[in-house]
Amino acid sequence: MSAHSATTEENAQKVEVIPAAKEHEPALDDLLQLYAQDFREFHEIPLDENGRFHYNPLPLYWSDPARHAFLVKVDDSVAGFIFVKRGSEVSGNQDVWDMAEFFVMREFRRQGIGTQIAHEIWRRFPGSWEVRVMEANTFAMEFWVNAITRLIGEGYLLTPFSKDSESWKLFSFESQKN
């Protein structure tokens, strides 16, 4: 897959969603540290003795053809990442696309960039999708409702579920290739 870039009218910034290669693993690992720090506001995430978070599935994104990692750049600056995989974490449906992880650095939030890159990913991988969101993460809940609604309207299913004593919501919807 090739990188895609677009300039949004709202922010006049060049936004790129770039397929991550094995050589991007150190950058993704660094971004995962920021992601884990943000996520620790809502959920306990174990850190090692050096205060680092380890995302065990990361190496699978270069060996498993059902997994896809992307770096996000804004005006040539790294701005986040997206991990997509085939197969549901909740329903068990192996034909669904799962937004495994999605992260935009704080300085790039609330500019429409997150919605733009989510839409690009959903168009790259048309079909059935699931997005899991912890209910305690109210910012993420608001973001995903907005991003999904802007893509498909109200045509999504929102299902509550529990995992590890936490309350979650599962967005299920269909995306189309444009």
Salt bridges, closest charged atoms under 4 A:
GLU25 OE1 - LYS22 NZ 2.37
ASP29 OD2 - ARG52 NH2 2.50
ASP30 OD1 - ARG52 NH2 3.77
ASP38 OD1 - ARG106 NH2 2.72
ASP38 OD2 - ARG109 NH2 2.42
GLU41 OE2 - ARG106 NH2 2.98
GLU44 OE2 - ARG40 NH1 3.60
ASP48 OD2 - HIS54 NE2 2.59
ASP64 OD2 - ARG67 NE 3.38
ASP76 OD1 - LYS14 NZ 3.50
GLU89 OE2 - LYS85 NZ 2.99
ASP98 OD2 - ARG132 NH2 2.67
GLU120 OE1 - HIS4 ND1 2.85
GLU120 OE2 - ARG124 NH2 2.65
GLU142 OE2 - ARG110 NH1 3.73
GLU166 OE2 - HIS43 ND1 3.51
